[in-house]
Amino acid sequence: MIPEDDKEKRIQHKKTFSKEFSRRGFLKTSLGVGVGAAGAALFGSELMGGNVANAETVEHDTMPVEISSDYKRYSKTSLAPVLTSPGGKQYFGKRMGVIPQDGGEGWGPLEFAFDDACWSIENDINQYKATLGYKSQGLFSWEGKVNPNVYQFESPEAASAIIKKAATYWGASKVGIAPYDERWVYSEVFDAKTDMPVPNELPFMPTHVIVMAFEMDYDGYQTAPALPQTAASADIYSNMGVTSHKLATFIRKLGYKCLPCSNDTALSVPLAIQAGLGEISRIGILVTPEFGPRVRICKTYVDMPLAIDKPVSFGVMEFCKTCMKCADACPSQALSHDKEPSFKVSTATNPGVKKWAQDGLKCITQWGAVGGDCGICIKVCPYNKKQEWHHDFVKLGTRTPARPVLRFFDDLFGYGKISVEDALKKFWNK
């Protein structure tokens, strides 16, 4: 006979299994298996083995993004028209509590307190200036004693492995290393004391840049454009400061100079692409194989002998040509509906790079309207999925001829369409 406690466990297990293996779950799983099998048939059965996110990745010796021959370095001051626009003033007014919020679902006292807590490190220590792009602020300080006794690594490969281990140990989700490339360094920045434009001069000539991507909370982003979405971003900005400070201290103790950076000093997206962390997207931000566009990026310039990573592609730009889900969902229509990327420019975009240009003024107008970072484009992106095997197989399908129908299934299963009310309940009760 089966003991009573074992019977109860088996009954409970069957109930749990039945609940989880719902019709919706069955359809998702079936789709994942179907697309995965199609991908294996089209690209070789070896893709079925190991980590799908890695198997579908193709490495490149050069940037997989077309750069014009007359490309000129971008000036951080180009963002001034966006930041000082009516939408920008409204956003910062609500952000700083000068302009009252309209309230509504997701904007109650609980959410405000949570958002303030997530911003606390960035606000209280970095004075919010690191996020705004002022260099050498708070935990991202460029000041620090460098050990005169230089630690000698066995090889650049060994040095890179140690740096990546340390950075991930202290909180980074992904780490890549790129060679120093002056093209992505801002030509001008704002002086933190005077707010006047000044030439962007580095105190030493770096050899490499360590680029770190940090995953933002999935459930927080499902509440977009409500405040927990902004809190998910804020939490990472605070955490990036802590991680970067520890990494900078580690590097200096080993006898090397470094410049920890947040949104300052250089363009983060091209550096992340160059460091092999992901691809550019229609949104204009980085999409990673593991977390989609749900990441924030920071970087640290160093004078260390490091082994570099290669840029990668895994089907994002090809998928973005037919998907357009982010552009359709954008309340302010700030994202391009053009099928192909181009050298077109819009407000505050970086010219000379073939991509889909985002309209910064329209985007900040939406931020001002909601009083937060919006995040709808990231929420609805089909790449914005948790790391689960059936999701990995569907991502694999973005590199097959099946890619045009994948958005249809994404919509069919309701991804990115959860109501703010339901998303809030899930966020707080999970």
DRENNU-158592 format. One record per residue (C-alpha): residue number from 1; chain; y, x, z. Coordinates in Angstrom, 3 decimals. Last residue first. Example, Ala and Ser with C-alpha at 12.3 -4.5 7.8 and 13.67 -1.06 7.14 Angstrom:
DRENNU-158592
ATOM;k;c;v;u;w
ATOM;2;A;-1.060;13.670;7.140
ATOM;1;A;-4.500;12.300;7.800
This chain:
DRENNU-158592
ATOM;k;c;v;u;w
ATOM;430;A;37.023;4.572;-6.915
ATOM;429;A;39.201;1.976;-5.201
ATOM;428;A;42.674;3.345;-5.887
ATOM;427;A;42.178;4.334;-9.512
ATOM;426;A;39.884;1.431;-10.372
ATOM;425;A;42.361;-1.089;-9.021
ATOM;424;A;45.190;0.662;-10.821
ATOM;423;A;43.273;0.651;-14.115
ATOM;422;A;42.637;-3.090;-13.771
ATOM;421;A;46.332;-3.839;-13.235
ATOM;420;A;47.485;-1.410;-15.921
ATOM;419;A;45.204;-3.109;-18.411
ATOM;418;A;42.394;-1.106;-20.031
ATOM;417;A;43.047;-0.578;-23.747
ATOM;416;A;42.578;3.199;-24.004
ATOM;415;A;38.886;2.851;-24.784
ATOM;414;A;37.985;-0.798;-25.384
ATOM;413;A;34.489;-0.312;-26.790
ATOM;412;A;35.535;-1.781;-30.138
ATOM;411;A;38.660;0.367;-30.236
ATOM;410;A;36.641;3.585;-29.992
ATOM;409;A;34.149;2.075;-32.450
ATOM;408;A;36.897;1.532;-35.018
ATOM;407;A;38.359;4.967;-34.261
ATOM;406;A;35.004;6.485;-35.169
ATOM;405;A;34.914;4.823;-38.582
ATOM;404;A;37.014;7.447;-40.428
ATOM;403;A;35.041;10.351;-38.840
ATOM;402;A;31.643;9.460;-40.335
ATOM;401;A;32.031;12.156;-43.009
ATOM;400;A;31.208;14.619;-40.210
ATOM;399;A;33.363;16.829;-37.972
ATOM;398;A;34.556;13.910;-35.837
ATOM;397;A;30.867;13.127;-35.254
ATOM;396;A;30.604;16.018;-32.818
ATOM;395;A;33.124;14.199;-30.668
ATOM;394;A;30.706;11.254;-30.651
ATOM;393;A;27.947;13.585;-29.458
ATOM;392;A;30.128;14.885;-26.638
ATOM;391;A;30.900;11.307;-25.565
ATOM;390;A;27.178;10.558;-25.414
ATOM;389;A;26.631;13.660;-23.246
ATOM;388;A;29.373;12.940;-20.735
ATOM;387;A;32.494;15.024;-20.205
ATOM;386;A;35.093;12.309;-19.604
ATOM;385;A;36.965;11.106;-22.630
ATOM;384;A;40.419;11.560;-24.081
ATOM;383;A;39.317;12.653;-27.559
ATOM;382;A;39.728;9.070;-28.790
ATOM;381;A;43.448;9.287;-27.875
ATOM;380;A;44.548;6.066;-26.129
ATOM;379;A;45.531;7.586;-22.770
ATOM;378;A;47.139;10.667;-24.309
ATOM;377;A;49.476;8.570;-26.464
ATOM;376;A;50.171;6.234;-23.536
ATOM;375;A;51.344;9.099;-21.300
ATOM;374;A;54.613;7.386;-20.228
ATOM;373;A;56.116;10.375;-18.312
ATOM;372;A;57.941;8.122;-15.855
ATOM;371;A;60.979;5.892;-15.472
ATOM;370;A;59.586;3.258;-17.839
ATOM;369;A;62.677;2.937;-20.056
ATOM;368;A;63.726;6.550;-19.580
ATOM;367;A;60.345;7.828;-20.668
ATOM;366;A;60.498;5.546;-23.708
ATOM;365;A;63.911;6.977;-24.625
ATOM;364;A;62.488;10.466;-24.046
ATOM;363;A;59.947;9.823;-26.835
ATOM;362;A;62.486;8.419;-29.297
ATOM;361;A;64.719;11.442;-28.759
ATOM;360;A;61.843;13.908;-29.068
ATOM;359;A;60.681;12.620;-32.454
ATOM;358;A;57.258;14.240;-32.861
ATOM;357;A;56.589;16.256;-35.998
ATOM;356;A;53.063;16.221;-37.414
ATOM;355;A;52.125;19.808;-38.200
ATOM;354;A;52.811;22.735;-40.523
ATOM;353;A;54.933;25.133;-38.464
ATOM;352;A;58.292;26.452;-39.692
ATOM;351;A;60.484;24.217;-37.570
ATOM;350;A;59.853;23.636;-33.836
ATOM;349;A;60.678;20.054;-32.952
ATOM;348;A;63.807;19.151;-30.973
ATOM;347;A;64.627;16.052;-33.076
ATOM;346;A;62.442;15.888;-36.166
ATOM;345;A;61.085;18.413;-38.614
ATOM;344;A;58.986;18.123;-41.762
ATOM;343;A;56.800;21.163;-42.495
ATOM;342;A;53.782;18.954;-43.128
ATOM;341;A;50.713;17.387;-41.545
ATOM;340;A;48.930;14.879;-43.781
ATOM;339;A;48.469;11.153;-43.268
ATOM;338;A;52.051;10.493;-42.271
ATOM;337;A;52.241;7.990;-39.400
ATOM;336;A;54.377;10.332;-37.305
ATOM;335;A;54.804;9.885;-33.566
ATOM;334;A;57.986;8.670;-31.833
ATOM;333;A;57.230;5.017;-32.519
ATOM;332;A;58.974;4.020;-29.272
ATOM;331;A;56.014;2.088;-27.841
ATOM;330;A;53.475;4.679;-29.107
ATOM;329;A;50.204;2.784;-29.691
ATOM;328;A;50.127;3.033;-33.493
ATOM;327;A;51.046;6.724;-33.423
ATOM;326;A;48.354;7.449;-30.812
ATOM;325;A;45.686;5.595;-32.786
ATOM;324;A;46.571;7.457;-35.994
ATOM;323;A;42.844;8.000;-36.761
ATOM;322;A;42.674;9.116;-40.409
ATOM;321;A;44.572;12.411;-40.500
ATOM;320;A;43.980;12.967;-36.774
ATOM;319;A;40.251;13.486;-37.429
ATOM;318;A;40.931;16.353;-39.824
ATOM;317;A;43.336;17.922;-37.337
ATOM;316;A;40.835;17.583;-34.489
ATOM;315;A;37.687;18.790;-36.257
ATOM;314;A;36.421;21.549;-33.975
ATOM;313;A;38.777;24.449;-34.608
ATOM;312;A;39.025;27.718;-32.756
ATOM;311;A;41.441;30.602;-32.260
ATOM;310;A;39.735;33.843;-31.197
ATOM;309;A;39.770;35.289;-27.694
ATOM;308;A;41.297;38.649;-26.813
ATOM;307;A;39.839;41.565;-24.856
ATOM;306;A;42.275;42.883;-22.268
ATOM;305;A;44.052;46.172;-21.528
ATOM;304;A;46.741;44.966;-19.106
ATOM;303;A;50.504;44.774;-19.698
ATOM;302;A;50.698;41.096;-18.751
ATOM;301;A;52.275;37.772;-19.741
ATOM;300;A;51.061;34.811;-17.699
ATOM;299;A;50.647;31.324;-19.130
ATOM;298;A;50.817;27.631;-18.259
ATOM;297;A;49.312;24.595;-19.934
ATOM;296;A;48.770;20.937;-18.999
ATOM;295;A;45.664;19.046;-20.049
ATOM;294;A;44.543;15.533;-21.046
ATOM;293;A;44.732;16.118;-24.823
ATOM;292;A;40.932;16.220;-25.184
ATOM;291;A;39.237;17.273;-21.962
ATOM;290;A;36.241;19.368;-23.078
ATOM;289;A;36.913;20.234;-26.721
ATOM;288;A;40.635;20.777;-26.030
ATOM;287;A;43.517;18.956;-27.730
ATOM;286;A;46.889;20.695;-27.464
ATOM;285;A;50.103;18.754;-28.039
ATOM;284;A;51.924;17.525;-31.119
ATOM;283;A;50.605;13.988;-30.759
ATOM;282;A;49.081;14.379;-34.215
ATOM;281;A;47.014;17.239;-32.808
ATOM;280;A;47.019;21.024;-32.354
ATOM;279;A;43.659;22.586;-31.606
ATOM;278;A;41.961;24.039;-28.543
ATOM;277;A;41.637;26.806;-25.960
ATOM;276;A;41.105;29.721;-28.333
ATOM;275;A;43.913;31.967;-27.070
ATOM;274;A;45.892;31.499;-30.312
ATOM;273;A;45.720;27.742;-29.831
ATOM;272;A;46.907;28.099;-26.231
ATOM;271;A;49.749;30.353;-27.361
ATOM;270;A;50.693;27.866;-30.073
ATOM;269;A;50.821;25.086;-27.438
ATOM;268;A;52.714;26.975;-24.706
ATOM;267;A;55.931;27.911;-26.490
ATOM;266;A;57.522;30.830;-24.650
ATOM;265;A;59.764;31.812;-21.732
ATOM;264;A;59.570;28.606;-19.682
ATOM;263;A;57.248;25.623;-19.364
ATOM;262;A;55.353;27.453;-16.588
ATOM;261;A;55.372;31.247;-16.694
ATOM;260;A;53.903;34.125;-14.675
ATOM;259;A;55.302;37.487;-15.857
ATOM;258;A;52.985;40.417;-15.125
ATOM;257;A;52.944;44.125;-14.375
ATOM;256;A;49.674;45.912;-13.619
ATOM;255;A;48.554;47.948;-10.607
ATOM;254;A;45.534;45.967;-9.410
ATOM;253;A;47.683;44.469;-6.634
ATOM;252;A;50.054;43.286;-9.366
ATOM;251;A;47.249;41.416;-11.155
ATOM;250;A;46.021;39.709;-7.979
ATOM;249;A;49.540;38.672;-6.958
ATOM;248;A;50.156;37.222;-10.426
ATOM;247;A;46.862;35.298;-10.258
ATOM;246;A;47.714;33.871;-6.849
ATOM;245;A;51.177;32.814;-8.015
ATOM;244;A;49.806;31.320;-11.234
ATOM;243;A;47.245;29.225;-9.323
ATOM;242;A;49.825;27.869;-6.870
ATOM;241;A;52.380;27.114;-9.577
ATOM;240;A;49.779;25.470;-11.798
ATOM;239;A;48.778;23.217;-8.885
ATOM;238;A;52.262;21.701;-8.611
ATOM;237;A;52.483;21.097;-12.351
ATOM;236;A;48.938;19.711;-12.189
ATOM;235;A;49.815;17.181;-9.494
ATOM;234;A;52.867;16.100;-11.461
ATOM;233;A;50.786;15.238;-14.529
ATOM;232;A;48.410;13.030;-12.562
ATOM;231;A;51.424;11.642;-10.668
ATOM;230;A;52.996;10.585;-13.963
ATOM;229;A;49.824;8.648;-14.730
ATOM;228;A;49.819;7.234;-11.182
ATOM;227;A;53.335;5.885;-11.944
ATOM;226;A;52.464;3.347;-14.616
ATOM;225;A;52.542;4.129;-18.361
ATOM;224;A;49.653;4.769;-18.225
ATOM;223;A;47.070;3.592;-15.648
ATOM;222;A;44.188;5.231;-17.565
ATOM;221;A;45.941;8.545;-17.052
ATOM;220;A;45.275;8.418;-13.313
ATOM;219;A;41.628;7.639;-13.979
ATOM;218;A;41.258;10.754;-16.136
ATOM;217;A;42.978;13.177;-13.752
ATOM;216;A;44.634;16.093;-15.542
ATOM;215;A;42.633;19.134;-16.640
ATOM;214;A;44.446;22.459;-16.358
ATOM;213;A;44.751;24.878;-19.281
ATOM;212;A;45.464;28.567;-18.675
ATOM;211;A;46.782;31.162;-21.114
ATOM;210;A;46.694;34.873;-20.259
ATOM;209;A;49.141;36.704;-22.509
ATOM;208;A;48.639;40.211;-23.837
ATOM;207;A;50.363;43.553;-24.421
ATOM;206;A;53.624;42.766;-22.680
ATOM;205;A;56.831;44.737;-23.345
ATOM;204;A;58.814;44.875;-20.115
ATOM;203;A;61.694;42.991;-18.446
ATOM;202;A;61.574;40.218;-21.078
ATOM;201;A;64.834;39.150;-22.717
ATOM;200;A;65.568;35.572;-23.746
ATOM;199;A;69.154;35.674;-24.969
ATOM;198;A;71.395;33.392;-22.870
ATOM;197;A;72.358;29.721;-23.144
ATOM;196;A;74.441;28.462;-20.196
ATOM;195;A;72.981;26.579;-17.250
ATOM;194;A;75.039;28.913;-15.025
ATOM;193;A;72.572;29.919;-12.311
ATOM;192;A;69.224;29.193;-14.021
ATOM;191;A;70.358;30.724;-17.335
ATOM;190;A;69.138;28.538;-20.161
ATOM;189;A;66.842;30.122;-22.731
ATOM;188;A;67.259;31.749;-26.123
ATOM;187;A;64.912;33.318;-28.701
ATOM;186;A;61.914;31.645;-27.068
ATOM;185;A;58.719;33.712;-27.300
ATOM;184;A;56.223;32.190;-29.762
ATOM;183;A;56.994;34.549;-32.637
ATOM;182;A;56.857;37.589;-30.319
ATOM;181;A;53.060;37.578;-30.322
ATOM;180;A;51.365;39.379;-27.431
ATOM;179;A;47.624;39.213;-27.999
ATOM;178;A;45.796;36.112;-26.758
ATOM;177;A;43.585;35.458;-23.753
ATOM;176;A;41.934;32.157;-22.884
ATOM;175;A;41.333;30.301;-19.644
ATOM;174;A;40.041;26.768;-19.088
ATOM;173;A;40.041;24.480;-16.031
ATOM;172;A;42.376;26.665;-13.961
ATOM;171;A;42.070;26.166;-10.197
ATOM;170;A;41.980;29.403;-8.249
ATOM;169;A;38.368;30.210;-9.131
ATOM;168;A;39.198;29.479;-12.769
ATOM;167;A;41.947;32.111;-12.717
ATOM;166;A;39.841;34.681;-10.850
ATOM;165;A;36.830;34.352;-13.153
ATOM;164;A;39.044;34.468;-16.231
ATOM;163;A;40.755;37.635;-15.008
ATOM;162;A;37.414;39.272;-14.183
ATOM;161;A;35.942;38.456;-17.600
ATOM;160;A;39.063;39.722;-19.353
ATOM;159;A;38.896;43.043;-17.485
ATOM;158;A;35.218;43.472;-18.331
ATOM;157;A;35.931;42.856;-22.018
ATOM;156;A;38.828;45.328;-21.931
ATOM;155;A;36.355;47.909;-20.619
ATOM;154;A;35.110;49.491;-17.390
ATOM;153;A;38.313;48.459;-15.642
ATOM;152;A;40.617;51.083;-14.145
ATOM;151;A;42.673;49.870;-11.182
ATOM;150;A;46.169;51.329;-11.291
ATOM;149;A;47.394;52.946;-8.075
ATOM;148;A;51.158;52.335;-8.121
ATOM;147;A;50.550;48.770;-6.831
ATOM;146;A;53.170;46.464;-8.301
ATOM;145;A;55.576;44.805;-5.876
ATOM;144;A;56.689;41.347;-6.941
ATOM;143;A;59.541;39.681;-8.745
ATOM;142;A;58.730;37.622;-11.813
ATOM;141;A;58.697;34.468;-9.720
ATOM;140;A;56.444;31.624;-10.890
ATOM;139;A;55.905;30.445;-7.301
ATOM;138;A;59.622;29.819;-7.031
ATOM;137;A;61.366;30.220;-10.399
ATOM;136;A;61.087;33.232;-12.714
ATOM;135;A;61.997;31.338;-15.898
ATOM;134;A;63.825;28.022;-16.202
ATOM;133;A;61.826;25.628;-18.391
ATOM;132;A;62.360;22.186;-16.882
ATOM;131;A;58.948;22.357;-15.205
ATOM;130;A;59.872;25.673;-13.588
ATOM;129;A;63.176;24.181;-12.436
ATOM;128;A;61.639;21.399;-10.359
ATOM;127;A;62.976;23.193;-7.239
ATOM;126;A;60.037;25.614;-7.509
ATOM;125;A;59.169;25.344;-3.827
ATOM;124;A;60.058;21.773;-2.835
ATOM;123;A;59.908;20.104;-6.241
ATOM;122;A;56.892;21.842;-7.816
ATOM;121;A;54.974;21.833;-4.542
ATOM;120;A;55.921;18.212;-3.748
ATOM;119;A;55.352;16.660;-7.191
ATOM;118;A;51.950;15.220;-6.243
ATOM;117;A;53.311;14.019;-2.902
ATOM;116;A;56.240;12.319;-4.623
ATOM;115;A;53.825;10.541;-6.989
ATOM;114;A;51.683;9.305;-4.091
ATOM;113;A;54.703;7.996;-2.185
ATOM;112;A;55.980;6.211;-5.279
ATOM;111;A;52.534;4.748;-6.009
ATOM;110;A;52.143;3.312;-2.501
ATOM;109;A;55.711;1.998;-2.446
ATOM;108;A;55.097;0.016;-5.657
ATOM;107;A;55.507;1.070;-9.283
ATOM;106;A;52.018;0.431;-10.674
ATOM;105;A;52.603;-3.245;-11.359
ATOM;104;A;56.319;-3.994;-11.356
ATOM;103;A;59.373;-2.084;-10.226
ATOM;102;A;62.563;-1.838;-12.238
ATOM;101;A;63.265;1.590;-10.758
ATOM;100;A;66.678;2.170;-9.197
ATOM;99;A;68.856;4.878;-10.793
ATOM;98;A;69.722;7.835;-8.544
ATOM;97;A;66.126;8.197;-7.355
ATOM;96;A;65.576;11.629;-8.907
ATOM;95;A;63.049;10.385;-11.486
ATOM;94;A;65.073;7.259;-12.140
ATOM;93;A;68.169;9.289;-12.953
ATOM;92;A;66.047;11.889;-14.753
ATOM;91;A;64.659;9.216;-17.077
ATOM;90;A;67.978;7.447;-17.587
ATOM;89;A;69.742;10.722;-18.335
ATOM;88;A;67.038;11.637;-20.845
ATOM;87;A;67.184;8.243;-22.518
ATOM;86;A;70.983;8.430;-22.768
ATOM;85;A;70.599;11.916;-24.297
ATOM;84;A;71.162;15.040;-22.168
ATOM;83;A;67.507;16.146;-22.105
ATOM;82;A;66.952;15.341;-25.781
ATOM;81;A;70.112;16.966;-27.131
ATOM;80;A;69.438;20.017;-24.885
ATOM;79;A;65.909;20.635;-26.195
ATOM;78;A;67.182;23.043;-28.848
ATOM;77;A;68.314;25.256;-25.954
ATOM;76;A;64.735;26.504;-25.680
ATOM;75;A;65.338;28.331;-28.947
ATOM;74;A;62.456;28.638;-31.395
ATOM;73;A;61.740;31.932;-33.101
ATOM;72;A;62.202;31.898;-36.850
ATOM;71;A;59.546;31.215;-39.490
ATOM;70;A;60.475;32.493;-42.959
ATOM;69;A;56.869;32.997;-44.090
ATOM;68;A;55.953;29.492;-42.964
ATOM;67;A;53.131;29.104;-40.442
ATOM;66;A;49.952;27.233;-41.413
ATOM;65;A;47.724;26.417;-38.454
ATOM;64;A;44.202;27.846;-38.052
ATOM;63;A;45.777;30.970;-36.471
ATOM;62;A;43.853;34.054;-37.593
ATOM;61;A;40.341;35.441;-37.093
ATOM;60;A;38.914;31.953;-36.744
ATOM;59;A;36.110;30.531;-34.581
ATOM;58;A;34.324;27.248;-35.325
ATOM;57;A;33.427;24.915;-32.470
ATOM;56;A;30.772;22.203;-32.816
ATOM;55;A;28.168;24.074;-30.796
ATOM;54;A;30.583;24.764;-27.923
ATOM;53;A;31.413;21.129;-27.215
ATOM;52;A;27.782;20.250;-27.922
ATOM;51;A;26.538;22.474;-25.115
ATOM;50;A;23.003;23.601;-25.851
ATOM;49;A;20.780;22.313;-28.634
ATOM;48;A;21.514;19.476;-31.014
ATOM;47;A;23.728;21.689;-33.145
ATOM;46;A;20.660;23.754;-34.068
ATOM;45;A;19.481;20.799;-36.123
ATOM;44;A;21.864;21.674;-38.915
ATOM;43;A;25.282;20.500;-40.047
ATOM;42;A;24.687;17.196;-41.795
ATOM;41;A;21.435;16.161;-40.119
ATOM;40;A;22.648;17.303;-36.723
ATOM;39;A;25.904;15.422;-37.137
ATOM;38;A;24.047;12.274;-38.148
ATOM;37;A;21.803;12.608;-35.096
ATOM;36;A;24.830;12.988;-32.858
ATOM;35;A;26.517;9.997;-34.460
ATOM;34;A;23.472;7.838;-33.878
ATOM;33;A;22.772;9.096;-30.349
ATOM;32;A;26.375;8.557;-29.310
ATOM;31;A;26.494;5.125;-30.907
ATOM;30;A;23.334;4.129;-29.083
ATOM;29;A;24.782;5.360;-25.794
ATOM;28;A;27.965;3.408;-26.279
ATOM;27;A;26.058;0.287;-27.296
ATOM;26;A;23.727;0.587;-24.308
ATOM;25;A;26.649;1.082;-21.947
ATOM;24;A;28.316;-2.051;-23.250
ATOM;23;A;25.061;-3.988;-22.986
ATOM;22;A;24.611;-2.726;-19.429
ATOM;21;A;22.522;0.267;-18.397
ATOM;20;A;24.564;0.808;-15.243
ATOM;19;A;23.742;-2.576;-13.751
ATOM;18;A;20.083;-2.421;-14.684
ATOM;17;A;19.748;1.094;-13.253
ATOM;16;A;21.391;0.061;-9.973
ATOM;15;A;19.134;-2.968;-9.614
ATOM;14;A;16.040;-0.902;-10.434
ATOM;13;A;17.041;1.752;-7.873
ATOM;12;A;17.594;-0.923;-5.209
ATOM;11;A;14.143;-2.343;-5.829
ATOM;10;A;12.607;1.130;-5.697
ATOM;9;A;14.418;1.980;-2.447
ATOM;8;A;13.317;-1.322;-0.878
ATOM;7;A;9.719;-0.679;-1.854
ATOM;6;A;9.892;2.820;-0.366
ATOM;5;A;11.198;1.363;2.939
ATOM;4;A;8.368;-1.182;2.955
ATOM;3;A;5.641;1.441;2.538
ATOM;2;A;3.579;1.035;-0.665
ATOM;1;A;0.000;0.000;0.000
